[in-house]
Amino acid sequence: MEAGIKEGTENCRAVADVLARIGDKWTVYVVGLLSNGPMRFNEIRRSVGSISQRMLTLTLRGLERDGLVTRTVYPTIPPRVDYELTDLGRTLICILGPLSQWAIENRQTVERARASFDARVEKSSAASATKIALKRRLPGIWRSTP
């Protein structure tokens, strides 16, 4: 039994680790761009638009470290560097496509659920705050009574 729990915990950590990488805002964008073929750093940066040079560098390094992207340096002046999805990186496209479609199809439903939840929590918090305020005031009211 102990081995099964340990294996389950390790599997959860592995899944969480991978989801943290591919669930990152910029990773999804960069992988999507590279799904069309190799690109140079500045091409990626121009395509993304709002990403800083540092964040793009960190994203590409993380993808390269995880074996999802290759970085090829060509000995030209100035040096040319291309980024391309690896075979493993290309397998992500099969996963990100349906996930993206699900997100698009269910976005409004999720937003409505969030709004409903937030309203309930706010109402509950307001009721709790009122009860706490009344409890704090009651002793003062009793003391001021002649």
Backbone as ProteinMPNN parsed JSONL, in Angstrom:
{"seq_chain_A": "MEAGIKEGTENCRAVADVLARIGDKWTVYVVGLLSNGPMRFNEIRRSVGSISQRMLTLTLRGLERDGLVTRTVYPTIPPRVDYELTDLGRTLICILGPLSQWAIENRQTVERARASFDARVEKSSAASATKIALKRRLPGIWRSTP", "coords_chain_A": {"N_chain_A": [[0.837, -1.196, 0.0], [1.898, 1.259, 0.822], [3.865, 1.694, -1.16], [2.273, 2.14, -3.402], [1.012, 4.565, -2.746], [3.229, 6.238, -2.614], [4.113, 6.086, -5.265], [1.89, 7.217, -6.535], [2.005, 9.824, -5.503], [4.461, 10.663, -6.573], [3.824, 10.554, -9.29], [1.846, 12.539, -9.397], [3.383, 14.781, -8.775], [5.086, 14.78, -11.007], [3.242, 15.272, -13.075], [2.267, 17.775, -12.248], [4.606, 19.271, -12.474], [5.122, 19.198, -15.253], [2.752, 20.39, -16.181], [3.051, 22.919, -15.082], [5.085, 23.902, -16.681], [4.016, 23.767, -19.366], [1.68, 25.118, -19.016], [2.227, 27.716, -18.652], [1.834, 31.105, -19.501], [3.387, 32.317, -21.61], [4.704, 30.136, -22.712], [2.744, 28.547, -23.978], [2.034, 30.272, -26.018], [4.499, 30.59, -27.434], [5.084, 27.927, -28.179], [2.897, 27.49, -29.83], [3.475, 29.325, -31.9], [5.901, 28.258, -32.861], [4.979, 25.922, -33.874], [4.476, 26.251, -36.478], [6.861, 26.053, -37.719], [10.502, 26.56, -37.803], [11.811, 29.476, -36.146], [13.345, 32.688, -35.807], [14.754, 34.442, -32.987], [14.003, 37.228, -32.824], [11.879, 37.225, -34.611], [10.014, 35.685, -33.261], [9.67, 37.309, -31.021], [8.59, 39.662, -32.173], [6.212, 38.593, -33.161], [4.876, 37.823, -30.832], [4.749, 40.216, -29.428], [3.938, 41.619, -26.832], [5.792, 40.565, -25.06], [8.7, 40.676, -23.038], [12.222, 40.942, -23.801], [13.802, 39.561, -21.99], [11.927, 37.816, -20.757], [11.145, 36.26, -22.943], [13.583, 35.063, -23.552], [13.98, 33.555, -21.178], [11.754, 31.862, -21.342], [12.245, 30.442, -23.744], [14.656, 29.195, -23.028], [13.781, 27.561, -20.927], [12.047, 25.859, -22.334], [13.873, 24.681, -24.038], [15.53, 23.415, -22.187], [13.756, 21.527, -21.173], [13.557, 19.882, -23.304], [11.829, 20.453, -25.363], [12.232, 22.303, -27.303], [14.64, 23.102, -29.796], [17.712, 24.804, -30.182], [19.443, 26.311, -32.66], [22.509, 27.432, -33.697], [23.91, 29.352, -36.215], [26.968, 29.766, -37.924], [27.384, 32.631, -38.778], [27.854, 36.133, -39.596], [26.069, 38.777, -38.483], [25.649, 36.306, -35.831], [23.283, 33.754, -36.526], [20.391, 32.518, -35.061], [18.187, 29.916, -34.709], [15.052, 28.727, -33.539], [13.287, 25.79, -32.835], [10.636, 23.42, -32.642], [11.089, 20.309, -31.018], [10.741, 16.76, -31.659], [9.383, 15.845, -29.433], [8.344, 18.29, -28.523], [6.598, 18.837, -30.624], [4.634, 16.972, -30.119], [3.178, 18.192, -28.196], [1.473, 19.933, -29.484], [-0.681, 18.402, -30.291], [-1.963, 18.114, -27.9], [-2.349, 20.706, -26.896], [-4.02, 21.857, -28.792], [-6.756, 20.69, -28.593], [-7.15, 21.427, -25.899], [-7.011, 24.216, -26.018], [-9.238, 24.686, -27.639], [-11.276, 23.748, -25.944], [-11.02, 25.639, -23.878], [-11.739, 28.004, -25.202], [-14.386, 27.42, -25.984], [-15.611, 27.149, -23.494], [-15.149, 29.411, -22.013], [-16.936, 31.586, -21.378], [-18.786, 30.264, -19.743], [-17.169, 29.506, -17.592], [-16.417, 32.059, -16.703], [-18.926, 33.055, -15.88], [-19.448, 31.257, -13.79], [-17.379, 31.937, -12.036], [-18.087, 34.603, -11.43], [-20.526, 34.178, -10.148], [-19.692, 32.632, -7.945], [-17.928, 34.483, -6.696], [-19.781, 36.467, -5.994], [-21.377, 35.079, -4.144], [-19.448, 34.544, -2.154], [-18.72, 37.136, -1.466], [-21.172, 38.085, -0.465], [-21.505, 36.327, 1.678], [-19.221, 36.977, 3.151], [-19.799, 39.628, 3.765], [-22.043, 39.27, 5.393], [-20.865, 37.845, 7.487], [-19.055, 39.772, 8.396], [-20.842, 41.698, 9.324], [-22.042, 40.302, 11.48], [-19.798, 39.976, 13.125], [-19.192, 42.648, 13.655], [-21.504, 43.39, 15.072], [-21.249, 41.759, 17.345], [-18.987, 42.868, 18.465], [-19.901, 45.396, 19.095], [-21.985, 44.991, 20.922], [-21.117, 44.501, 23.692], [-20.302, 47.098, 24.35], [-22.688, 48.525, 24.141], [-24.165, 47.387, 26.187], [-22.692, 48.293, 28.409], [-23.085, 51.011, 28.287], [-25.647, 51.376, 29.022], [-27.875, 52.806, 31.417]], "CA_chain_A": [[0.0, 0.0, 0.0], [2.804, 2.407, 0.932], [4.506, 1.907, -2.463], [1.264, 2.716, -4.289], [0.832, 5.973, -2.37], [4.448, 6.946, -3.009], [4.091, 6.176, -6.725], [0.854, 8.193, -6.877], [2.538, 11.148, -5.174], [5.493, 10.982, -7.574], [3.133, 10.826, -10.554], [1.214, 13.857, -9.265], [4.451, 15.794, -8.883], [5.526, 14.812, -12.403], [2.192, 15.942, -13.847], [2.263, 19.185, -11.852], [5.815, 19.879, -13.031], [4.911, 19.381, -16.693], [1.68, 21.373, -16.368], [3.611, 24.237, -14.778], [5.841, 24.334, -17.867], [3.196, 24.011, -20.558], [0.56, 25.986, -18.679], [2.728, 29.081, -18.582], [1.257, 31.999, -20.514], [4.258, 32.521, -22.757], [5.046, 28.837, -23.301], [1.678, 28.174, -24.906], [2.139, 31.165, -27.171], [5.718, 30.275, -28.192], [4.905, 26.609, -28.791], [1.965, 27.695, -30.936], [4.193, 29.968, -33.006], [6.899, 27.342, -33.411], [4.309, 24.795, -34.532], [4.493, 26.564, -37.907], [8.222, 25.852, -38.226], [11.567, 27.285, -37.09], [11.754, 30.938, -36.137], [14.432, 33.384, -35.129], [14.358, 35.084, -31.733], [13.28, 38.483, -33.065], [10.598, 36.895, -35.256], [9.116, 35.264, -32.176], [9.381, 38.485, -30.197], [7.661, 40.524, -32.916], [4.917, 37.908, -33.256], [4.22, 37.862, -29.524], [4.45, 41.632, -29.197], [3.995, 42.172, -25.475], [6.753, 39.856, -24.228], [10.007, 41.323, -22.935], [13.322, 40.132, -24.301], [14.203, 38.67, -20.899], [10.921, 36.763, -20.573], [11.231, 35.351, -24.084], [14.811, 34.289, -23.348], [13.721, 32.571, -20.117], [10.784, 30.889, -21.854], [12.927, 29.578, -24.708], [15.62, 28.358, -22.287], [13.017, 26.535, -20.227], [11.574, 24.895, -23.326], [15.055, 23.953, -24.496], [15.947, 22.564, -21.064], [12.802, 20.431, -21.062], [13.613, 19.066, -24.506], [10.703, 20.757, -26.24], [12.705, 23.213, -28.352], [16.08, 23.093, -30.07], [18.314, 26.1, -30.528], [20.509, 26.069, -33.63], [23.302, 28.635, -33.971], [24.608, 29.292, -37.496], [28.197, 30.578, -37.842], [27.371, 33.769, -39.694], [28.051, 37.406, -38.907], [25.954, 38.372, -37.08], [25.196, 34.912, -35.688], [21.865, 33.487, -36.719], [19.916, 31.493, -34.135], [16.827, 29.472, -34.977], [14.396, 27.902, -32.526], [12.374, 24.863, -33.494], [10.108, 22.375, -31.776], [11.621, 18.96, -31.166], [9.661, 15.786, -31.837], [8.607, 15.892, -28.193], [7.609, 19.553, -28.536], [5.489, 18.734, -31.584], [3.545, 16.195, -29.53], [2.373, 19.127, -27.397], [0.462, 20.556, -30.336], [-1.849, 17.516, -30.243], [-2.61, 18.31, -26.608], [-2.737, 22.105, -26.745], [-5.132, 22.159, -29.699], [-8.051, 20.432, -27.935], [-7.24, 22.212, -24.666], [-7.343, 25.58, -26.436], [-10.625, 24.668, -28.112], [-12.115, 23.64, -24.755], [-10.973, 26.922, -23.185], [-12.51, 28.972, -25.984], [-15.798, 27.047, -25.919], [-16.135, 27.202, -22.13], [-14.701, 30.624, -21.336], [-18.059, 32.328, -20.801], [-19.344, 29.464, -18.655], [-16.237, 29.64, -16.47], [-16.524, 33.429, -16.195], [-20.19, 33.147, -15.137], [-19.272, 30.506, -12.542], [-16.524, 32.768, -11.17], [-18.874, 35.748, -10.958], [-21.494, 33.649, -9.19], [-18.942, 32.265, -6.744], [-17.46, 35.713, -6.049], [-20.945, 37.13, -5.394], [-21.728, 34.318, -2.938], [-18.407, 34.752, -1.147], [-18.84, 38.528, -1.013], [-22.373, 38.166, 0.357], [-21.194, 35.593, 2.906], [-18.235, 37.775, 3.887], [-20.496, 40.804, 4.291], [-22.876, 38.803, 6.505], [-19.946, 37.528, 8.587], [-18.524, 41.035, 8.908], [-21.925, 42.32, 10.094], [-22.152, 39.562, 12.734], [-18.629, 40.309, 13.951], [-19.354, 44.038, 14.1], [-22.535, 43.4, 16.108], [-20.685, 41.163, 18.553], [-18.043, 43.826, 19.048], [-20.647, 46.548, 19.619], [-22.898, 44.629, 22.009], [-20.62, 44.791, 25.048], [-20.301, 48.548, 24.542], [-24.073, 48.945, 24.332], [-24.564, 46.991, 27.553], [-22.011, 49.115, 29.39], [-23.588, 52.39, 28.261], [-27.023, 51.394, 29.515], [-27.887, 53.253, 32.833]], "C_chain_A": [[0.873, 1.248, 0.0], [3.458, 2.731, -0.415], [3.53, 2.551, -3.446], [1.029, 4.191, -4.02], [2.026, 6.786, -2.829], [4.483, 7.142, -4.526], [3.06, 7.213, -7.185], [1.318, 9.617, -6.627], [3.581, 11.582, -6.2], [4.86, 11.303, -8.923], [2.461, 12.195, -10.526], [2.244, 14.972, -9.401], [4.93, 15.922, -10.316], [4.521, 15.557, -13.266], [2.174, 17.433, -13.527], [3.451, 19.921, -12.452], [5.642, 20.163, -14.521], [3.832, 20.428, -16.951], [2.157, 22.79, -16.062], [4.382, 24.775, -15.978], [4.905, 24.68, -19.015], [2.013, 24.924, -20.284], [0.956, 27.444, -18.557], [2.201, 29.886, -19.76], [2.122, 32.079, -21.771], [4.61, 31.214, -23.446], [4.004, 28.427, -24.33], [1.788, 29.004, -26.18], [3.33, 30.784, -28.056], [5.592, 28.918, -28.879], [3.949, 26.718, -29.98], [2.641, 28.329, -32.145], [5.16, 28.999, -33.683], [6.267, 26.123, -34.084], [4.259, 25.001, -36.046], [5.87, 26.397, -38.53], [9.215, 26.707, -37.462], [11.398, 28.797, -37.204], [12.986, 31.484, -35.428], [13.859, 34.12, -33.922], [13.512, 36.329, -31.991], [11.966, 38.266, -33.8], [9.573, 36.51, -34.201], [8.694, 36.484, -31.369], [8.392, 39.424, -30.888], [6.27, 39.898, -32.993], [4.151, 37.96, -31.946], [3.848, 39.289, -29.171], [4.688, 42.109, -27.785], [4.991, 41.477, -24.554], [8.081, 40.617, -24.202], [11.084, 40.377, -23.461], [13.751, 39.113, -23.243], [13.215, 37.515, -20.723], [10.943, 35.769, -21.725], [12.469, 34.466, -23.961], [14.596, 33.196, -22.302], [12.764, 31.479, -20.59], [11.46, 29.915, -22.807], [13.947, 28.668, -24.02], [14.913, 27.238, -21.544], [12.524, 25.453, -21.166], [12.724, 24.043, -23.856], [15.518, 22.971, -23.417], [15.049, 21.34, -20.939], [12.752, 19.555, -22.315], [12.489, 19.303, -25.485], [11.094, 21.614, -27.436], [14.201, 22.992, -28.552], [16.502, 24.483, -30.498], [19.494, 25.797, -31.44], [21.198, 27.394, -33.943], [24.057, 28.415, -35.276], [25.807, 30.234, -37.447], [28.256, 31.669, -38.909], [27.646, 35.022, -38.885], [26.929, 38.323, -39.372], [25.438, 36.933, -36.987], [23.688, 34.805, -35.869], [21.474, 32.336, -35.796], [18.463, 31.188, -34.464], [16.331, 28.608, -33.827], [13.356, 27.059, -33.238], [11.878, 23.841, -32.472], [10.816, 21.059, -32.063], [10.447, 18.024, -31.457], [8.763, 15.783, -30.601], [7.761, 17.158, -28.137], [6.423, 19.517, -29.478], [4.332, 17.899, -31.031], [2.651, 17.066, -28.661], [1.246, 19.744, -28.203], [-0.821, 19.725, -30.304], [-2.641, 17.708, -28.957], [-3.146, 19.733, -26.481], [-3.912, 22.484, -27.642], [-6.49, 21.917, -29.047], [-8.224, 21.227, -26.64], [-7.62, 23.653, -24.984], [-8.797, 25.664, -26.88], [-11.587, 24.602, -26.935], [-12.183, 24.977, -24.027], [-11.828, 27.97, -23.898], [-14.01, 28.688, -25.859], [-16.408, 27.262, -24.537], [-15.776, 28.469, -21.362], [-15.847, 31.37, -20.656], [-18.687, 31.575, -19.632], [-18.471, 29.582, -17.408], [-16.334, 31.038, -15.859], [-17.819, 33.635, -15.407], [-20.079, 32.427, -13.795], [-18.426, 31.302, -11.556], [-17.307, 33.93, -10.582], [-19.885, 35.31, -9.91], [-20.819, 33.3, -7.862], [-18.507, 33.512, -5.975], [-18.603, 36.448, -5.361], [-21.36, 36.416, -4.111], [-20.726, 34.558, -1.818], [-18.497, 36.161, -0.581], [-20.035, 38.686, -0.093], [-22.139, 37.49, 1.704], [-20.219, 36.38, 3.77], [-18.887, 38.999, 4.509], [-21.358, 40.417, 5.485], [-22.007, 38.489, 7.718], [-19.401, 38.801, 9.219], [-19.569, 41.748, 9.754], [-22.076, 41.635, 11.446], [-20.999, 39.907, 13.673], [-18.764, 41.723, 14.498], [-20.395, 44.128, 15.206], [-22.002, 42.832, 17.42], [-19.742, 42.128, 19.248], [-18.77, 45.003, 19.688], [-21.503, 46.198, 20.832], [-22.343, 44.903, 23.401], [-20.608, 46.289, 25.34], [-21.695, 49.079, 24.801], [-24.508, 48.597, 25.75], [-23.933, 47.89, 28.605], [-22.589, 50.536, 29.433], [-25.014, 52.509, 28.763], [-27.023, 51.797, 31.0], [-28.455, 52.235, 33.756]], "O_chain_A": [[0.61, 2.191, -0.747], [3.591, 3.901, -0.775], [3.92, 3.412, -4.235], [0.866, 4.979, -4.951], [1.873, 7.883, -3.366], [4.833, 8.215, -5.015], [3.319, 7.989, -8.104], [1.062, 10.512, -7.431], [3.584, 12.731, -6.642], [5.304, 12.215, -9.62], [2.5, 12.929, -11.514], [1.999, 15.981, -10.063], [5.159, 17.03, -10.801], [4.902, 16.381, -14.097], [2.078, 18.262, -14.432], [3.321, 21.065, -12.888], [5.979, 21.25, -14.992], [3.98, 21.262, -17.844], [1.724, 23.748, -16.702], [4.335, 25.972, -16.26], [4.991, 25.772, -19.578], [1.406, 25.45, -21.217], [0.1, 28.31, -18.377], [2.136, 29.389, -20.885], [1.614, 31.919, -22.882], [4.797, 31.196, -24.663], [4.351, 28.006, -25.434], [1.648, 28.482, -27.286], [3.192, 30.667, -29.274], [5.959, 28.782, -30.046], [4.178, 26.101, -31.02], [2.407, 27.917, -33.281], [5.232, 28.927, -34.909], [6.951, 25.378, -34.785], [4.032, 24.058, -36.804], [6.032, 26.579, -39.737], [8.836, 27.482, -36.585], [10.916, 29.318, -38.209], [13.581, 30.83, -34.572], [12.66, 34.384, -33.84], [12.423, 36.465, -31.434], [11.03, 39.047, -33.629], [8.422, 36.945, -34.239], [7.514, 36.67, -31.072], [7.461, 39.922, -30.255], [5.265, 40.602, -32.9], [2.931, 38.119, -31.938], [2.753, 39.543, -28.669], [5.571, 42.937, -27.562], [5.025, 41.781, -23.362], [8.526, 41.137, -25.225], [10.877, 39.167, -23.551], [14.026, 37.955, -23.556], [13.625, 36.366, -20.56], [10.779, 34.568, -21.512], [12.412, 33.267, -24.233], [14.982, 32.047, -22.513], [12.949, 30.305, -20.27], [11.274, 28.704, -22.696], [14.085, 27.502, -24.388], [15.383, 26.101, -21.529], [12.576, 24.268, -20.839], [12.571, 22.845, -24.091], [15.858, 21.826, -23.718], [15.523, 20.245, -20.636], [11.985, 18.593, -22.372], [12.217, 18.462, -26.342], [10.392, 21.653, -28.446], [14.934, 22.727, -27.599], [15.732, 25.232, -31.1], [20.433, 25.108, -31.043], [20.565, 28.35, -34.392], [24.76, 27.417, -35.432], [25.687, 31.369, -36.985], [29.079, 31.621, -39.823], [27.671, 34.992, -37.655], [26.848, 38.62, -40.564], [24.865, 36.407, -37.941], [22.927, 35.662, -35.419], [22.146, 31.305, -35.758], [17.617, 32.082, -34.494], [17.095, 27.856, -33.222], [12.64, 27.535, -34.118], [12.606, 23.452, -31.559], [11.107, 20.737, -33.215], [9.296, 18.457, -31.494], [7.538, 15.727, -30.711], [6.594, 17.11, -27.749], [5.371, 20.086, -29.188], [3.182, 18.094, -31.425], [1.496, 16.721, -28.413], [0.182, 20.043, -27.661], [-1.921, 20.278, -30.291], [-3.852, 17.488, -28.93], [-4.265, 19.94, -26.011], [-4.713, 23.345, -27.28], [-7.298, 22.84, -28.954], [-9.334, 21.654, -26.322], [-8.454, 24.244, -24.299], [-9.504, 26.611, -26.533], [-12.595, 25.307, -26.914], [-13.256, 25.407, -23.605], [-12.554, 28.73, -23.257], [-14.806, 29.604, -25.653], [-17.604, 27.532, -24.427], [-16.078, 28.576, -20.174], [-15.738, 31.743, -19.488], [-19.078, 32.188, -18.638], [-18.981, 29.741, -16.299], [-16.335, 31.184, -14.637], [-17.815, 34.312, -14.379], [-20.559, 32.929, -12.779], [-18.73, 31.334, -10.363], [-17.21, 34.215, -9.388], [-20.08, 35.991, -8.903], [-21.324, 33.638, -6.791], [-18.691, 33.597, -4.761], [-18.425, 36.992, -4.271], [-21.66, 37.062, -3.106], [-21.111, 34.753, -0.665], [-18.368, 36.365, 0.626], [-19.938, 39.342, 0.945], [-22.529, 38.017, 2.746], [-20.378, 36.441, 4.989], [-18.573, 39.37, 5.64], [-21.406, 41.143, 6.479], [-22.366, 38.825, 8.846], [-19.297, 38.895, 10.442], [-19.239, 42.338, 10.783], [-22.224, 42.313, 12.462], [-21.202, 40.106, 14.871], [-18.483, 41.968, 15.671], [-20.201, 44.859, 16.177], [-22.28, 43.375, 18.49], [-19.705, 42.196, 20.476], [-18.319, 45.545, 20.697], [-21.719, 47.053, 21.69], [-23.045, 45.491, 24.223], [-20.878, 46.699, 26.469], [-21.866, 49.997, 25.604], [-25.14, 49.404, 26.432], [-24.581, 48.217, 29.6], [-22.586, 51.182, 30.481], [-25.534, 53.614, 28.914], [-26.271, 51.218, 31.783], [-28.528, 52.468, 34.963]]}, "name": "protein", "num_of_chains": 1, "seq": "MEAGIKEGTENCRAVADVLARIGDKWTVYVVGLLSNGPMRFNEIRRSVGSISQRMLTLTLRGLERDGLVTRTVYPTIPPRVDYELTDLGRTLICILGPLSQWAIENRQTVERARASFDARVEKSSAASATKIALKRRLPGIWRSTP"}
